[in-house]
Amino acid sequence: MKYIGPGLLVTVGFIDPGNWASNLSAGADFGYTLLWMVTLSTIMLIVLQHNAAHLGIVTGNCLSEASTSILKPRLNKVVLGSAVIAAVSTALAELLGGAIALNMLFGLPIKLGTVLVLCLILWILYTNSYKKLEKWIIGFVSLIGISFIFELSLVNIEWGKAMVSWIKPTFPKGSLPIIMSVLGAVVMPHNLFLHSEVIQSRQWNLEDESVIKKQLKYEFMDTFFSMIVGWAINSAMIIIAATTFFAEKVQVTQLSQAQQMLTPLLGNTASVIFAIALLFAGISSSVTAGMAGGSIYAGMFGKNYNIDDKHTKLGIGITLVGAAIVTFFITDPFKGLIYSQMLLSIQLPITIFLQIYLTSSKKVMGKYANTLLNKITLWIIALIVTGLNIMLLLSYIL
């Protein structure tokens, strides 16, 4: 049980407000039929996050530090600079999600809500140690999960259809953009950097091979458990939308619209729980986005994540304050979520190919470098994710 934690930090990254919009649209427009995409994306995520965590365990460096030590300085600045931009883009969606939740609950203007969420996240990150942050995140994830269990208890679920849809791929007419959106949003670049950093909180002695092997064993259990939690929460979102909005033939295009529509369908309590869960998701995912930004920026200078170090502090500030400033130029919050996903689509392949290069290098990983089977699996996933993200980007542009 003491190894549980790093994976949950990653989990909140793919139950963020941007994913909420995609999941609710999937369930509202196509019912249960797209549940399979949550299963497929989770399987790919387990492999990639497990691989990123291995880098941290074996080398004692995060993805950003390893890149700085191996790549040529000019190339490294371009690669990690794009990763910082991706972290800012991620934080943009998370802060907006928290602000939308405050608007749902208290009627606060989006811009004011963004500032309030920003101040809370900066306070959490600058005043708490990693161990305390980990407990906060586990608490937030637990509350989100409990919220959706409560929502599920209010609806009539056709479990037979759900079971088949989890494992049977189908492509209903007009579903491809949503399929690509959810699959592309689950695997996020900042999570790969973050996992390779925070997994090191479980390390004691890198010189002892038995300790490394024990780390690798328990890391997979943590990753697998945490990703399954994310799979269950994402599935619950689609099921709730399928049993309410799809059943009533109601199309959902905004998070606030979904909350308002739950009131007549399930009662006022359900709509409030929905907004509270969204607030927790926005807060927890903003924390992880800030941590990822701090880790990436510090790694550019060969430093690890340390809240007492100026590089980490500056990286967190650039990520969160930069994202908050951008929100003031966004007139449509829902479109803001979409634009943030577009930026992630551009950067994600760069991070995945960087990770494969580093974890396949004997210079970096020694005898723990990727096996041939691992390389083939990772390259297949990389090509699928890259293709889907390119198609997603093109679908927004064309």
Sequence and secondary structure as in RCSB ss.txt:
>XXXX:A:sequence
MKYIGPGLLVTVGFIDPGNWASNLSAGADFGYTLLWMVTLSTIMLIVLQHNAAHLGIVTGNCLSEASTSILKPRL
NKVVLGSAVIAAVSTALAELLGGAIALNMLFGLPIKLGTVLVLCLILWILYTNSYKKLEKWIIGFVSLIGISFIF
ELSLVNIEWGKAMVSWIKPTFPKGSLPIIMSVLGAVVMPHNLFLHSEVIQSRQWNLEDESVIKKQLKYEFMDTFF
SMIVGWAINSAMIIIAATTFFAEKVQVTQLSQAQQMLTPLLGNTASVIFAIALLFAGISSSVTAGMAGGSIYAGM
FGKNYNIDDKHTKLGIGITLVGAAIVTFFITDPFKGLIYSQMLLSIQLPITIFLQIYLTSSKKVMGKYANTLLNK
ITLWIIALIVTGLNIMLLLSYIL
>XXXX:A:secstr
 TT SHHHHHHGGGSSHHHHHHHHHHHHHHTTTTHHHHHHHHHHHHHHHHHHHHHHHHHS  HHHHHHHHS HHH
HHHHHHHHHHHHHHHHHHHHHHHHHHHHHHH   HHHHHHHHHHHHHHHHHHS HHHHHHHHHHHHHHHHHHHHH
HHHTS   HHHHHHHHHS    TT HHHHHHHHHHHS HHHHHHHHHHGGGG S TT HHHHHHHHHHHHHHHHH
HHHHHHHHHHHHHHHHIIIIITTT    SHHHHHHHHHHHH HHHHHHHHHHHHHHHHHHHHHHHHHHHHHHHHT
TT    TTSHHHHHHHHHHHHHHHHHHTT S HHHHHHHHHHHHHHHHHHHHHHHHHHHT HHHHGGGS  HHHH
HHHHHHHHHHHHHHHHHHHHHH 
